[in-house]
Amino acid sequence: MNVFEKDQMYIAPTYKRFPLEIVRGAGSEVFDSQGKRYIDLGSGIAVTSFGVSDPLWQEAVIAQLGKVQHMSNLYYTEPCTELAEKLCLRTGMKKVFFSNSGAEANECAIKAARKWASDHYGPEKNIIVTMENSFHGRTLTTLAATGQDHYHELFQPLTPGFVSVPAGDPDALEKVIETGRVAGVLLECIQGEGGVLPLPADYIQTVAEWAKSRNYLFMVDEVQTGNGRTGELYSYMHFGVKPDVVSTAKGLAGGLPLGATLLGERVQDVFHFGDHGSTFGGNPVCCAAALSVLNRIDEALLSEVRSKGEYLRCQFENAPGVEAVSGLGLMLGLKTVRPASEVVTACMQNGVLCLTAKEKVRLLPALNIPFSLLAEAAEIILEACK
Ligand SMILES: Cc1ncc(COP(=O)(O)O)c(C=O)c1O
């Protein structure tokens, strides 16, 4: 049996895979089992921040592998504490909890909000408000947080205590807040899976401003938008707001599983011994990888991400077959005349890997993709959109 047949035989069919086996790569170029080259504009869905088999990333991972690959959280390891320090210094947050994925980073955010609200105001204050059309993960609790009914239908009953409101409508949010039961509001500044949809800046600012006076936590899901993706270290930084809780994962460790939940001043003391835990969370190899990623996301790189994003936007805006461009930095959505899935298939045939998000073509290239590859890929995408 070949890889496609074995996959069909042994893997639960939860993914609709393309008939493509990627066997190796370098940076933003990957190769299939037939030796065909592709320019990768998906980065494993915003994970490989510096592309595939990046030499500096590998060096950091291999060096840590040669020391210790795992220790339980009963002991200290340097990469874990170094990374926590770096994350706090760069965001002004105060404490970090490490996990292994975006869903788990959000689970921790939700637990933090519930416990914080219960500690300060009693157990009745336990509602988490999220946005319609949001995506926060696939565990039963983060599905409940996800404001898209079609994800919920087959898995009832979900964790109770979630209310989703239309993004951009402060009155709808206010109505829920008036119940006095809201522990936290969780949002993505740019809804990724929801179709690369930026939330209105004034709405994000209102949700942030109300948090203190109305006694809830302002929580930002930076799983997809984080770690340089939008041209700032975290996307909330575009909006002049200061979240109480930030969850992140995906690009943080550049291709190894790591989630992080950052706790700000109001919530820094929420967790005590035994309140939360994870066997693999804070794994030293993943943390060493993340340290190398974070150290490279400096102002020069962020400025490059912004100019590459602008460059792509200019290529696609008003181009034939493209109705609109959304997103920030290297997180872009193209509303195309042809169905997005057809565009993505045509691109793949012509050597470019891109993604869809709802009805859009979604581009999430590596942060260090060279302009020459962007130009080559843009030409192929434009041709596919016609
Ligand atoms: C905004 C957001 N939150 C959470 C998740 C879930 O992350 P993971 O698949 O690592 O659990 C995703 C994944 O796409 C995401 O885009």
The ligand as a Gaussian input file, in Angstrom:
#p B3LYP/6-31G(d) Opt

LIG

0 1
 C       -7.830000      31.541000      16.562000
 C       -7.606000      30.089000      16.858000
 N       -7.763000      29.647000      18.110000
 C       -7.569000      28.347000      18.431000
 C       -7.222000      27.430000      17.471000
 C       -7.008000      25.996000      17.860000
 O       -5.652000      25.707000      17.832000
 P       -5.138000      24.178000      17.862000
 O       -5.561000      23.559000      16.578000
 O       -3.649000      24.299000      18.014000
 O       -5.774000      23.541000      19.050000
 C       -7.050000      27.856000      16.148000
 C       -6.702000      26.877000      15.096000
 O       -6.882000      27.093000      13.933000
 C       -7.245000      29.213000      15.834000
 O       -7.108000      29.663000      14.582000

